């Protein structure tokens, strides 16, 4: 246990402490320890035992993905990070804490997603830079009809006020829970598709940002369950309707805490470091999509003219560019990776983006011209001249790009890459033939 004053849990009626991890299938899982075990004298100093093979399970079923390099032999420890301990009225009697995966020697396990992100952030700190990030969540609020089918909980359109009215109790519980869990809600509105909601929270620093995404998904699903609903973070649940993204918003701070991404004297509003970092992310986007869009169904959303960022391009306020830059007072303050959705493991996604940006810094990469129009409206020759090209059209293509990408591959490490790709190849094979409705019925409770 780290930094935990466990006796404080008793007055709140906590009986169980859920220790969470997010696996290579991007499913949030947990094991719970009784609060009595939290006393150091009672004995849970080394965490909870976990089969190493847990990081080789696909989303469809609990069976090993072939070729993962992991087997039923071997055990690791799921060790709570006491700084992340949280409680919420949504889950009476239970506390939530994020866990690290460690080997028997107590060191970080090579498959631990949180440690992967820490490692990339450590590399960034060597440049005197700190990452700020926020996950911009969209999700579907669903209910079961009399036949037991999952259907949208409302039929409203973008920003229609009726959705607020219909879901007031759910929204109240979710907002309260986010605040209890240490997140700061910012904006809320119904999105374009039936039953679709967008709720944004304030940025957090480093690993806390990814931790916050786990807590957000847990809170949304718990609040929905309380009201007989299902909060689903799948990217596409209805053909012909808008999909749900989860744009990853990022910023850079210097050693003094000032903005390091922008420069008001630059024509594009970018600092030299910001320009190189952004160029690195852009160059590696085909490989990154294997991590930020990790299910076959996500590629149904990643289409031109859907504001999903289907082209490898960057632009200020351009919602069809995969990297959208925000400028304030002539200076870039943040950028967002639009080609991402809520089924991504936030530690792997954020860590991979940082690794790509670091490659840009290390090699001093330059940005291509800004995309000032929808790339899909240009001819193929015009896009080629502007160094714009489509992102992978399938999970299989993005996995090919990931395996061929030297910088992101090196950041992952061979063991992590092998397990991740094995899980994703199996998911591609099993899930690609499914319709959105079939995928929804299978995976709605997973995401």
Secondary structure, DSSP 8 states (H G I E B T S, - for coil): --S--GGGGGGGT--EEEEEEE-TT--EEEEEEEGGGGSTTTS-TT-EEEEGGGGGB-SSSSSB-TTSS--SS-EEEEEE-GGG-EE-GGGTTEEEEEEEEE-TTSSB-TT-HHHHHHHHHHHHHTTT-EEEEEEEEEEEEEEE-TTS-EEES----TT-HHHHHHTHHHHHHHHHHHHHTT--EEEEEE-SSTTEEEEEE--EETHHHHHHHHHHHHHHHHHHHHTT-EEE--S-SSTTS----EEEEEEEE-TTS-B-SB-TTSTTSB-HHHHHHHHHHHHTHHHHHHHHS-STTHHHH--TTTTS--EEEEEES-TTEEEEEEEETTEEEEEEE-S--TTS-HHHHHHHHHHHHHHHHHHT--------S-GGGS-HHHHHHTT-EE--SSHHHHHHHHHH-HHHHHHH-HHHHHHHHHHHHHHHHHHTTS-HHHHHHHHTTT-
